[in-house]
Each structure stands twice: as structure tokens, then as C-alpha cells.
Amino acid sequence: MNRKTFLKQFLNKFYNFTPLPKFEGNYFNLIKEINQIEKIQYFNRKNLNDYQNFHFRKLIIHAYNNVQFYKLWFRNNNLYLTDVKKVSDIKRLPILTKDLIRKNFHKFISINFKKYKPHLQMTSGSTGVPFKFFIDKYANIRYRASIWRILRTFNVKFSDKQAILRGTLVKEHGQQQAFLWKFNFLSKSIAFNTFHLNEINCKKIISQIIQFKPKLLMVYPMALYTLSLYIKKYGISFPSLKMILSSSESFSQEHRDFISKTFKCPFIDLYGQSELALHAYECKPVKGYHVVEENNILELLDKNHQEVSEGELGRIIGTNLFNFSMPLIRYSTEDLAIMGGDECACGRNTKKLKSIQGRILDQIITEDKSIISGISFYHYWKHIISEKIPNISYIQLIQPKIDEIIVKIIPDKKYNQNEEKTIINELKKFIGNLKISFKYITKREDAQKWRFTVSNLSSKEIIKYL
């Protein structure tokens, strides 16, 4: 083995320890994709359209030749490959929902899917029921590269220390234990358990972050907001940061202003989903979200499936241009957004979203006065509890009062009392001995985007309780 090969292998093994970016791939491939995406981001509108049309055409040809669902769709709708040449022709294809894909899972998998070294991923949809799909190794690298393109804008380096506040349970999901953080020496990162954010634990976490002196915070915004409350309460001086990168959770301007005032550094939010159907990010002017059109196609549609204009609200429909093992073309993210203008002071010419309207997951207050962000609870439920209770069509957790949790459920025919006991036991791991009651319904009671956690508590009630 020559020196160059040895060095590459050593660096790849080293890099696999790092949680950011965590991907099944190669360090050198990642650097290559970052450099490519950094060039594409400043394409003019015509070049962006040409770039998308080229990769969209490749995706359509692949889907037509290798994916049963699309073969049947073309045949049953008298369509030919010549009918779908450009992105503007995408409306000839159906909009995909999670329910449609669940019922036809194997029809969406490419016959040569192993060629793309995919990983089976999982998320939940408007019912809280697990939803599985494949993501290509290359599609994942492209996504990670788009994140690092943002970090580079703020001079974040691979060698910079990173603190991660994103629901990490440190040992494993659902295991009660005393550890509040896990330090990764090789990657210079520290991941915090954000499931037990009471006053004592927050003081310990804040002290550890200050001692660690990170340059980057990767956060769920409401978990960081909880820490901010205690930083202000005790007048703590926080070390200098290059930036805060948040994702996965909606938050108010009030929360944003409070966090920004506390940490005094750029606060940038990402929008996306595990399916990689559509991603967008804020830039330095922080006036809306740039769509990552290097990887995705955006459609923002009204109730009549027509494109909305600037300033109008629409449903986010996304297409990943580089996921060939399981192409999800025109995938409904179940999120809402307001269309923004294309012009931006940063010089990028991609489409913009003025604001994201979905993803509201309220916080849960536990018996020991801990605050659990809705998105943290959601991910615990998705990965740990959902497979233990397979006979549920819809579930929602509501906190009407400090001492009570209501579990709202649409049960399937096979649902039984053992599943109810499982829910109670799993919830008590986090909420303690709060009263748990069940409300069984036969159909959805709301027309808005599903919210896994709903709190009826006011900010004044929460602050008074804490």
C-alpha cells in the first residue's frame, strides 16, 4: 500500500467518527461535492434551469425504465418519455403522499436499487405512523455538502468544536441514565441530552458548554431557547460563537430574538426532511429561505394544484434529483410555506420561501419540571415507541394542564389494551407520574398540518411553574 492510499484510508476512518457531517461516504467525495455546490449556488436563473432540466431528465429516464410505479403510470396515462423532458413537464406526474407510498412501497423501489448503496430511513407523517424509504449514498452526500456550504459561509471549519443540542439521549433512546452529554474526542464535538431540561440539568449543560468553548451550536431551537432562559436568569456570560444552526422545528420571532440576544452570533435556520425531497436555508440577510435547487425541485401549490405567486401560501411539493434507488417525484412534504421573491442581497438566484408555516411541535412539561421540546419527543416516539404500537392510524399528545397528558388516538381494528399499557409505560419514562388519559376518535378533527405534541399552556404558566 502506497503512502497516498494509506493516508486516504486513515482520513476516511478518522472522519467516520465525526457526527457532523455524519454520512455513509468518503471524505474526499464530500469535499468534491462541497466545491461543486459552492460554484452552482451563484448560477444565473437560466443556468440553474438548464442544470435542473439535465438532471431531471436523467431521473425521469431512470424511473421510467427501472421503477414499477412510474412504468405503470406512463402506460396507464398514455404518456411517453418524450412527454416529460423538462422540469416544466413535471405536472404530468402524480403528487405522492406518504399513504400512497406505504401502500405501494415495493413498486417505488428501483429494480437496480443496490447499485446506489441506499440506506433504509424512517420518518412519520400526518398520522404519526412510521414511514420508510430508501436514500442513496450519493444523495446523502449531496445533502451534507449543501449544509457544509452554509457553514463555510460563516467560516466554520471541520476542525472547529461543535456542541449539539438535538435530542441526543447519549446512551440510547429511552434509557434512563445520569449522563447529560457525550464527548467525542476525535471530532471535537459534544452531544447533549435534551430530554431532561430542568433547572439543575440546564445549569450543568451550560457550564459544560462554556468549559468546552465550541464555535458552532447545532440545535433544535426550542431546546436552545430553554437554555437561554436559564442563561438570562443567572446572568451567565457565554463564549464567542461563529454561528448557531437550527433545524426541524418552527419557532416565533420572539424566540429567535431572545436566542440571538443571548448568544450574540448569527442564527441560521434550515428547512428539510429525512426524505431529502426539499431543503432550504437562510443566508446572511436572513430574509427567507433559499431553496437548494442544486439538489431539489420546488413546487408550492394551492388547493387546486396550481403554483402560488409571491406572498401566497402553498403546500410544499419536493423532488430530489439524485435519489435513484427510490425516486420520489413530486413528494408532498405536508408542510406549508409562503413564496418569497427570487432576488437576494447575497447574490444567489435560487427560488426563496418567505417563511415556513408548518412544523409546530409544542413543548411538554414533565413532573420534575423538565422541558422536552416537541421535536425531541417526536424523534423518540418515531424511533422507539411507534414499532411497539403498530395498530394505530393516528396519535397526538396534548398537555391541557401542567399535571395532565391526553393521548388522542385513531385505533385500528387490531388495537388492544397491551398497546395502551405500552404507551403509558413509555410516556412515564419522561413525564413521570403526570395523569395520562386517552381519547379515542374515529377521524381527524383538524384540517391543519398534524402536530405530534400540543400544549395549551401559556408562557406565563410555564415560567411560573419552573
C-alpha positions as CSV (number, residue, x, y, z in Angstrom):
1,M,0.0,0.0,0.0
2,N,1.5,3.4,-1.0
3,R,1.5,6.4,1.2
4,K,-1.3,8.2,-0.7
5,T,-3.7,5.3,-0.3
6,F,-2.8,4.8,3.3
7,L,-3.4,8.5,4.0
8,K,-6.8,8.4,2.3
9,Q,-7.9,5.3,4.3
10,F,-6.7,6.8,7.6
11,L,-8.5,10.1,7.0
12,N,-11.7,8.3,6.0
13,K,-11.7,6.2,9.1
14,F,-11.0,9.3,11.2
15,Y,-13.8,11.2,9.6
16,N,-16.3,8.4,10.2
17,F,-16.1,9.3,13.9
18,T,-17.4,12.8,13.3
19,P,-21.1,13.4,13.9
20,L,-21.1,16.4,11.5
21,P,-21.5,15.7,8.8
22,K,-22.4,12.1,9.5
23,F,-22.8,10.2,6.3
24,E,-22.1,6.9,4.6
25,G,-19.4,8.1,2.3
26,N,-16.0,9.3,1.6
27,Y,-14.3,12.5,3.0
28,F,-12.8,13.3,-0.4
29,N,-16.1,12.8,-2.2
30,L,-17.7,15.2,0.3
31,I,-15.1,17.9,-0.3
32,K,-15.6,17.5,-4.1
33,E,-19.4,17.9,-3.8
34,I,-19.0,21.0,-1.5
35,N,-16.7,22.6,-4.0
36,Q,-19.2,21.9,-6.8
37,I,-22.2,23.1,-4.9
38,E,-20.4,26.3,-4.0
39,K,-20.0,27.1,-7.7
40,I,-23.6,26.2,-8.6
41,Q,-25.1,28.4,-5.9
42,Y,-24.3,31.6,-7.9
43,F,-25.6,30.4,-11.2
44,N,-27.9,32.8,-13.0
45,R,-31.5,31.7,-13.4
46,K,-31.0,30.3,-17.0
47,N,-28.0,28.2,-15.9
48,L,-29.9,26.9,-12.9
49,N,-32.9,25.9,-15.1
50,D,-30.5,24.1,-17.5
51,Y,-28.8,22.3,-14.7
52,Q,-32.2,21.1,-13.2
53,N,-33.5,20.1,-16.6
54,F,-30.5,18.0,-17.3
55,H,-30.7,16.1,-14.0
56,F,-34.5,15.9,-14.1
57,R,-34.3,14.2,-17.5
58,K,-31.8,11.6,-16.2
59,L,-34.1,10.9,-13.2
60,I,-37.2,10.5,-15.4
61,I,-35.5,8.1,-17.8
62,H,-34.3,6.0,-14.9
63,A,-37.7,6.0,-13.2
64,Y,-39.4,5.0,-16.5
65,N,-37.0,2.1,-17.1
66,N,-36.5,0.8,-13.6
67,V,-39.4,1.7,-11.2
68,Q,-42.7,-0.2,-11.5
69,F,-44.9,2.6,-10.2
70,Y,-43.7,5.0,-12.9
71,K,-43.8,2.4,-15.6
72,L,-47.4,1.8,-14.9
73,W,-48.2,5.5,-14.6
74,F,-46.8,6.2,-18.0
75,R,-48.6,3.3,-19.5
76,N,-52.0,3.9,-17.8
77,N,-51.9,7.6,-18.7
78,N,-50.8,7.2,-22.3
79,L,-47.5,9.0,-21.6
80,Y,-44.1,8.6,-23.3
81,L,-40.6,9.7,-22.3
82,T,-40.9,12.4,-25.0
83,D,-43.8,13.9,-23.0
84,V,-41.7,14.6,-19.9
85,K,-38.5,16.3,-21.0
86,K,-38.1,19.3,-18.7
87,V,-39.0,20.4,-15.2
88,S,-42.0,22.3,-16.5
89,D,-43.4,18.9,-17.6
90,I,-43.4,17.6,-14.1
91,K,-47.1,18.3,-13.6
92,R,-47.8,15.3,-15.9
93,L,-46.8,13.1,-12.9
94,P,-48.8,12.4,-9.8
95,I,-48.3,14.0,-6.4
96,L,-47.1,11.4,-3.9
97,T,-48.3,11.1,-0.4
98,K,-46.9,9.0,2.5
99,D,-50.0,6.9,2.4
100,L,-49.7,6.2,-1.3
101,I,-46.1,5.2,-0.9
102,R,-46.8,3.0,2.2
103,K,-49.5,1.0,0.2
104,N,-47.2,0.7,-2.9
105,F,-43.8,0.6,-1.2
106,H,-42.1,-2.1,-3.3
107,K,-43.4,-0.5,-6.6
108,F,-41.4,2.6,-5.8
109,I,-38.1,0.7,-5.4
110,S,-35.8,0.6,-8.4
111,I,-35.0,-2.8,-9.7
112,N,-31.3,-2.0,-9.6
113,F,-31.5,-0.1,-6.2
114,K,-28.5,-1.9,-4.7
115,K,-26.3,-0.2,-7.2
116,Y,-26.9,3.1,-5.4
117,K,-25.9,1.8,-1.9
118,P,-29.0,3.1,-0.3
119,H,-29.9,3.2,3.4
120,L,-33.4,2.4,4.7
121,Q,-34.6,5.5,6.6
122,M,-37.7,6.2,8.6
123,T,-39.9,9.2,9.5
124,S,-43.6,9.8,10.4
125,G,-46.3,11.6,8.5
126,S,-49.7,13.2,9.3
127,T,-50.7,10.2,11.4
128,G,-47.6,9.5,13.5
129,V,-47.3,6.1,11.9
130,P,-43.8,5.1,10.7
131,F,-43.0,5.8,7.1
132,K,-40.0,4.0,5.5
133,F,-38.0,4.8,2.4
134,F,-34.5,4.4,0.8
135,I,-32.0,7.2,0.4
136,D,-28.9,6.8,-1.9
137,K,-25.4,7.2,-0.6
138,Y,-24.7,9.9,-3.2
139,A,-28.0,11.8,-2.4
140,N,-27.0,11.9,1.2
141,I,-23.5,13.2,0.4
142,R,-25.1,16.0,-1.7
143,Y,-27.3,16.9,1.2
144,R,-24.3,17.1,3.6
145,A,-22.4,19.1,1.1
146,S,-25.2,21.7,1.0
147,I,-25.0,22.0,4.8
148,W,-21.3,22.5,4.8
149,R,-21.6,25.1,2.0
150,I,-23.7,27.1,4.6
151,L,-21.2,26.5,7.4
152,R,-18.3,27.7,5.2
153,T,-20.1,30.9,4.6
154,F,-19.7,31.6,8.3
155,N,-16.1,30.5,8.4
156,V,-16.9,27.2,10.2
157,K,-14.1,24.6,9.7
158,F,-14.0,20.8,10.0
159,S,-11.6,21.3,12.9
160,D,-13.9,23.7,14.9
161,K,-15.5,22.4,18.1
162,Q,-19.2,21.7,17.9
163,A,-21.9,21.4,20.5
164,I,-25.1,19.5,19.5
165,L,-28.4,20.0,21.2
166,R,-30.7,17.9,19.1
167,G,-32.5,15.4,21.4
168,T,-29.5,13.1,21.8
169,L,-30.1,10.6,24.6
170,V,-26.3,9.9,24.9
171,K,-26.5,6.1,25.6
172,E,-29.6,5.1,23.6
173,H,-33.2,6.2,23.0
174,G,-35.4,5.8,26.0
175,Q,-32.9,4.6,28.5
176,Q,-33.0,6.5,31.8
177,Q,-29.5,7.4,32.9
178,A,-27.5,10.1,34.6
179,F,-25.3,11.2,31.7
180,L,-26.2,14.6,30.2
181,W,-23.6,14.7,27.4
182,K,-21.2,12.6,25.4
183,F,-17.9,13.9,24.3
184,N,-16.3,12.7,21.0
185,F,-12.6,13.4,21.3
186,L,-11.7,12.7,17.7
187,S,-14.3,15.0,16.2
188,K,-14.0,17.7,18.8
189,S,-17.8,17.6,19.4
190,I,-20.1,17.2,22.4
191,A,-23.7,16.0,22.2
192,F,-26.2,16.8,24.9
193,N,-29.3,15.0,26.2
194,T,-32.1,17.5,25.7
195,F,-34.9,15.3,27.2
196,H,-34.5,16.4,30.8
197,L,-34.0,20.2,30.6
198,N,-34.9,21.1,34.2
199,E,-33.1,23.8,36.2
200,I,-30.4,21.6,37.7
201,N,-29.6,19.9,34.4
202,C,-29.6,23.1,32.4
203,K,-27.0,24.7,34.8
204,K,-24.8,21.6,34.3
205,I,-25.2,21.7,30.5
206,I,-24.5,25.4,30.3
207,S,-21.4,25.0,32.5
208,Q,-20.1,22.2,30.3
209,I,-20.7,24.1,27.1
210,I,-18.8,27.1,28.5
211,Q,-15.9,24.9,29.5
212,F,-15.9,23.2,26.1
213,K,-15.8,26.5,24.1
214,P,-17.5,25.4,20.9
215,K,-17.6,27.6,17.7
216,L,-20.8,26.1,16.4
217,L,-24.1,25.1,18.0
218,M,-26.3,22.6,16.1
219,V,-29.7,22.8,17.8
220,Y,-33.4,22.3,18.0
221,P,-34.4,25.9,18.5
222,M,-36.8,25.4,21.5
223,A,-34.2,23.3,23.3
224,L,-31.7,26.2,23.0
225,Y,-34.5,28.7,24.0
226,T,-34.9,26.7,27.3
227,L,-31.2,27.0,27.9
228,S,-31.4,30.7,27.1
229,L,-33.9,31.3,29.8
230,Y,-31.5,30.0,32.4
231,I,-28.6,31.8,31.0
232,K,-30.5,35.1,31.4
233,K,-31.8,34.1,34.8
234,Y,-28.3,33.6,36.2
235,G,-26.6,36.3,34.2
236,I,-24.2,33.9,32.6
237,S,-21.5,35.1,30.2
238,F,-21.4,32.8,27.1
239,P,-18.2,32.2,25.0
240,S,-18.0,33.6,21.4
241,L,-19.6,31.5,18.7
242,K,-19.3,31.6,14.9
243,M,-22.9,30.7,14.4
244,I,-26.0,28.7,15.6
245,L,-27.5,26.3,13.1
246,S,-31.1,25.3,13.9
247,S,-33.5,22.9,12.1
248,S,-36.5,20.6,12.3
249,E,-38.7,22.9,14.4
250,S,-40.8,26.1,13.9
251,F,-40.2,29.0,16.3
252,S,-41.5,32.5,16.7
253,Q,-39.7,35.7,16.1
254,E,-39.9,36.4,19.8
255,H,-38.0,33.1,20.5
256,R,-35.4,34.0,17.8
257,D,-34.8,37.4,19.1
258,F,-34.3,36.1,22.6
259,I,-31.8,33.5,21.5
260,S,-29.9,35.9,19.3
261,K,-29.7,38.4,22.1
262,T,-28.4,35.7,24.5
263,F,-25.7,34.3,22.2
264,K,-24.8,37.4,20.1
265,C,-23.9,35.5,16.9
266,P,-25.6,34.6,13.5
267,F,-28.6,32.4,14.0
268,I,-29.4,30.5,10.7
269,D,-32.3,28.1,10.3
270,L,-32.5,25.1,7.9
271,Y,-35.7,23.6,6.5
272,G,-35.8,20.0,5.3
273,Q,-36.9,16.4,6.0
274,S,-35.4,12.9,6.2
275,E,-36.8,12.1,2.7
276,L,-34.5,14.8,1.3
277,A,-37.4,15.9,-1.0
278,L,-36.7,19.6,-0.5
279,H,-34.2,21.6,1.5
280,A,-33.9,25.4,2.1
281,Y,-31.7,27.6,4.3
282,E,-31.4,31.1,5.4
283,C,-28.5,33.3,4.3
284,K,-26.8,36.2,6.0
285,P,-29.5,38.8,5.2
286,V,-32.0,36.4,7.0
287,K,-34.9,37.3,4.7
288,G,-36.4,34.0,3.8
289,Y,-35.1,30.6,2.8
290,H,-33.0,29.8,-0.3
291,V,-34.2,26.5,-1.9
292,V,-31.3,24.1,-2.6
293,E,-32.1,23.9,-6.3
294,E,-28.8,22.2,-6.9
295,N,-30.4,19.1,-5.4
296,N,-34.2,19.7,-5.4
297,I,-37.2,20.9,-7.4
298,L,-39.7,23.0,-5.5
299,E,-43.4,23.3,-6.3
300,L,-45.5,25.4,-4.0
301,L,-49.1,24.6,-4.8
302,D,-52.6,25.9,-3.8
303,K,-55.6,23.6,-3.1
304,N,-56.2,23.4,-6.9
305,H,-52.6,22.2,-7.5
306,Q,-51.6,25.5,-9.1
307,E,-48.4,27.3,-8.4
308,V,-48.8,30.1,-6.0
309,S,-47.4,33.6,-6.5
310,E,-45.0,35.6,-4.3
311,G,-46.5,36.3,-0.9
312,E,-49.1,33.5,-1.2
313,L,-49.4,30.3,0.9
314,G,-49.0,26.9,-0.6
315,R,-48.2,23.2,0.0
316,I,-44.5,22.3,-0.4
317,I,-44.1,19.6,-3.0
318,G,-40.4,18.5,-3.5
319,T,-38.4,16.3,-5.8
320,N,-34.8,15.1,-5.1
321,L,-32.8,15.0,-8.3
322,F,-30.3,12.5,-7.1
323,N,-32.2,9.7,-5.3
324,F,-32.3,6.8,-7.8
325,S,-32.9,3.8,-5.5
326,M,-36.4,5.1,-4.7
327,P,-37.3,8.1,-6.7
328,L,-40.0,10.2,-5.0
329,I,-41.0,12.7,-7.7
330,R,-43.5,15.4,-6.6
331,Y,-43.5,14.3,-3.0
332,S,-45.9,16.0,-0.6
333,T,-43.9,17.1,2.5
334,E,-47.1,18.0,4.3
335,D,-45.6,21.4,5.1
336,L,-46.9,24.9,4.2
337,A,-44.8,27.9,3.2
338,I,-45.2,31.4,1.7
339,M,-43.5,32.0,-1.6
340,G,-40.8,34.7,-1.5
341,G,-39.1,36.7,-4.2
342,D,-36.1,35.4,-6.1
343,E,-33.8,38.4,-5.6
344,C,-31.4,38.5,-2.6
345,A,-28.6,40.7,-1.5
346,C,-26.4,37.6,-1.1
347,G,-26.2,37.2,-4.9
348,R,-27.9,33.8,-5.1
349,N,-30.6,33.4,-7.7
350,T,-32.4,30.4,-6.3
351,K,-36.1,30.4,-5.5
352,K,-36.9,31.6,-2.0
353,L,-39.5,30.8,0.6
354,K,-40.5,33.8,2.7
355,S,-41.4,31.6,5.7
356,I,-42.2,28.0,6.7
357,Q,-45.7,27.7,8.2
358,G,-45.7,24.0,9.3
359,R,-43.6,22.0,11.8
360,I,-45.1,23.4,15.0
361,L,-44.4,20.9,17.8
362,D,-45.1,22.2,21.3
363,Q,-43.0,21.6,24.3
364,I,-44.0,19.1,27.0
365,I,-43.5,20.0,30.7
366,T,-42.7,17.0,32.9
367,E,-43.4,16.2,36.6
368,D,-39.8,17.1,37.6
369,K,-40.1,20.5,35.9
370,S,-38.1,19.4,32.8
371,I,-38.9,20.9,29.4
372,I,-38.9,18.4,26.4
373,S,-39.0,20.1,23.0
374,G,-41.8,18.7,20.7
375,I,-39.3,17.7,18.0
376,S,-37.2,15.7,20.5
377,F,-40.2,13.8,21.8
378,Y,-41.3,13.2,18.2
379,H,-38.0,11.6,17.2
380,Y,-38.0,9.4,20.4
381,W,-41.6,8.3,19.5
382,K,-40.7,7.6,15.9
383,H,-37.6,5.5,16.6
384,I,-38.6,3.7,19.8
385,I,-42.3,3.6,20.6
386,S,-44.0,3.5,17.1
387,E,-43.0,0.0,16.2
388,K,-44.3,-1.3,19.6
389,I,-47.8,0.0,18.8
390,P,-48.4,-0.9,15.2
391,N,-52.2,-0.8,15.3
392,I,-52.7,2.9,15.4
393,S,-53.7,5.1,12.5
394,Y,-53.2,8.5,14.2
395,I,-51.8,9.7,17.5
396,Q,-51.3,13.0,19.2
397,L,-50.1,14.1,22.7
398,I,-51.9,17.1,24.3
399,Q,-51.0,18.8,27.5
400,P,-54.1,20.8,28.6
401,K,-52.7,21.4,32.2
402,I,-49.4,21.2,33.9
403,D,-50.3,17.9,35.5
404,E,-52.0,16.1,32.6
405,I,-51.3,14.5,29.2
406,I,-54.1,13.4,26.9
407,V,-53.3,10.8,24.3
408,K,-55.6,11.2,21.2
409,I,-55.8,8.1,19.1
410,I,-57.5,6.7,16.0
411,P,-57.1,2.9,16.6
412,D,-57.0,0.2,14.0
413,K,-59.2,-2.9,14.4
414,K,-56.4,-4.9,16.0
415,Y,-55.5,-2.3,18.6
416,N,-55.6,-3.7,22.1
417,Q,-55.1,-2.8,25.8
418,N,-51.5,-4.0,25.7
419,E,-50.7,-1.2,23.3
420,E,-52.3,1.3,25.7
421,K,-50.2,0.0,28.5
422,T,-47.1,0.3,26.3
423,I,-47.9,4.0,25.6
424,I,-48.3,4.7,29.4
425,N,-45.1,2.9,30.3
426,E,-43.1,4.7,27.6
427,L,-44.5,8.1,28.5
428,K,-43.8,7.7,32.2
429,K,-40.1,7.3,31.4
430,F,-40.1,11.0,30.7
431,I,-43.1,12.7,32.1
432,G,-43.1,10.9,35.5
433,N,-46.4,10.5,37.2
434,L,-48.5,13.1,35.4
435,K,-52.0,12.0,34.8
436,I,-52.4,10.2,31.5
437,S,-55.8,9.8,29.8
438,F,-56.9,8.5,26.4
439,K,-59.3,10.0,23.9
440,Y,-60.3,7.6,21.1
441,I,-61.6,9.1,17.9
442,T,-62.8,7.8,14.5
443,K,-61.4,10.5,12.2
444,R,-59.1,13.5,12.2
445,E,-60.6,16.5,14.0
446,D,-58.5,19.2,12.3
447,A,-57.7,20.3,8.8
448,Q,-54.3,21.8,9.6
449,K,-50.9,20.0,9.4
450,W,-50.6,17.4,12.1
451,R,-48.9,18.4,15.3
452,F,-47.5,15.5,17.3
453,T,-47.4,17.5,20.6
454,V,-49.9,20.2,21.5
455,S,-49.6,22.4,24.6
456,N,-52.4,24.5,25.9
457,L,-50.1,26.1,28.5
458,S,-49.3,29.8,28.3
459,S,-45.7,31.1,28.6
460,K,-46.6,32.8,31.9
461,E,-47.9,29.4,33.3
462,I,-44.7,27.6,32.2
463,I,-42.3,30.3,33.6
464,K,-44.3,30.4,36.9
465,Y,-44.2,26.6,37.2
466,L,-40.5,26.4,36.5
